[in-house]
């Protein structure tokens, strides 16, 4: 079987799905390939919700991209007829000497974002679900919140199909190669497909497709927990912001009550357990719950009730925890867009635009130099 497309997108998590939908909306002939079912739980894009932070402590240069992402999440919700982005404000909270809040503050100042700086007592008064020490500092930014991630992912996939995209789930890519005419050929068990360009958004499996990234893009086990609060009213979206908490025990993130029973909390990088994505341990253990309860006991004692649910997934980490968004060295018709190091979902909408531009030979609206592969001195393998 052989067919010709403008672009083939491999890996239909949030970045691949938004790219496919963006290209389809532009009238391109596109094919999306997914090795698992659509909406599967093997990667990093599934789940009830994800934080979207505008005050980006990972770097001020991220802010224009996440601002555009917020616009596109709103537009996605408008087209779907439901709200995808929920604005609660976000709070980055840490000891006053922590670089986390200093970097969050800098991102706000450098990008002229509204924000408030609160000490521990002010945080506890403002947000009664919190109980942090007085010497803690918080940067509250009112424009962030959380995304309805499962609905956003399914929404992009549905819109892609409605706009003419072809999707083949349970269809892993077996290989690809550039063609003499500057295009690309992709092999699957169902046949061979040709396109002018190829976008690889395969997350924890990116090392299979770009061997130079095999040791640089590594799956890391992550566990999330939902716990029964004693006073649910303290943790509702109108009283509790999506938030980050840095303590000696970990770098925690938490959500208001929404979409599922219980108060949701996770710890960034959890227990630092890395393995190939296919063999990642997706079971949960008492030590997973114990780590999350450290965050609850420290700052959210009213949410430290019965454990209602624990679930494991994975991040795909780079050494510097920044993304990889680049053309494959030596093959500019192939775009590599993984991994996201545990903070990429919020950018899914804007990177759909960015990757569609790159796949079409256009220049994206943002400076992507910090995401280039050559920062790791890698070449094409």
ABEGO torsion letter per residue (X at the ends): XBBBBABBBBEBBAAAAAAAAAAAAAGBBBBBBBABBBGBAABAABEABBBBBABBAAEAAAAAAAAAAAAAAAAAAAAAGBBABBBAEBBBBBBAABAAAAAAAAAAAAAGBBBBBBBAAAAAAABAABBBBAABBBBBBAABEBBBAAAAAAAAAAAAAAAGBBBBBGBBBAEBBBBAAGBBBBBBAAEBBBBABBBBBAEAAAAAABAAAAAABBBBBBBBBBBBBABAAAABAAABBBBBBBBAAEBBBBBBBBGBBEBBBBBBGEAGBBBBAAABBABBBAAAAAAAAAAAAAABAAABBBBABBBBBBBBBBAAGBBBBBBBBGBAABBBBOBAGGAAAAAAAAAAAAAAAAAAGBBBABBAAAABAAAAGBBBX
